[in-house]
Amino acid sequence: MNTVKTFTRSSSGGNAFASTPRIEIYFKTWCPYSRWALALLSDKGISFKTIDVTDNRVLEAEMIDRSGRTSVPQIFIDNEGIGGYDDLKALDASGAFDQQLGVDTENTPLAA
Ligand SMILES: N[C@@H](CCC(=O)N[C@@H](CS)C(=O)NCC(=O)O)C(=O)O
């Protein structure tokens, strides 16, 4: 549920269809935490939905309703709120985010 089929690289080096999580981010243009979160997501090379709540009270209310928080950014993975930039950064640092994205982080060196 809440996943999209996408063509992605598999860890074996071939190509395979895999389910990637649906990522959404509510943000404000002037907020540095929002910019850092957007940059982190962009660096992953994944597609994600951006929701600009800078001057949009309706969408901001939706964000608060869904997340229970008033600060931006608010990030959702498969409809589940994970929090803001600090939370995304921690998830990424732990390797769990890449795992959810199906990214190979092993960096196995090539045999000589
Ligand atoms: N720890 C949060 C900090 C986010 C934050 O402080 N955002 C500011 C704007 S840059 C904000 O929304 N402040 C208003 C509030 O906290 O309600 C994160 O990493 O996302």
The ligand as a Gaussian input file, in Angstrom:
#p B3LYP/6-31G(d) Opt

LIG

0 1
 N       14.465000      20.018000      14.755000
 C       13.652000      20.519000      13.691000
 C       13.762000      22.026000      13.633000
 C       12.791000      22.631000      12.644000
 C       12.561000      24.112000      12.903000
 O       13.026000      24.671000      13.916000
 N       11.823000      24.731000      11.976000
 C       11.430000      26.108000      12.157000
 C       11.545000      26.870000      10.851000
 S       13.166000      26.783000      10.138000
 C        9.978000      26.172000      12.571000
 O        9.132000      25.570000      11.950000
 N        9.686000      26.906000      13.668000
 C        8.322000      27.122000      14.090000
 C        7.842000      26.081000      15.063000
 O        8.675000      25.357000      15.671000
 O        6.624000      25.970000      15.239000
 C       14.070000      19.860000      12.371000
 O       15.186000      19.333000      12.333000
 O       13.293000      19.836000      11.423000

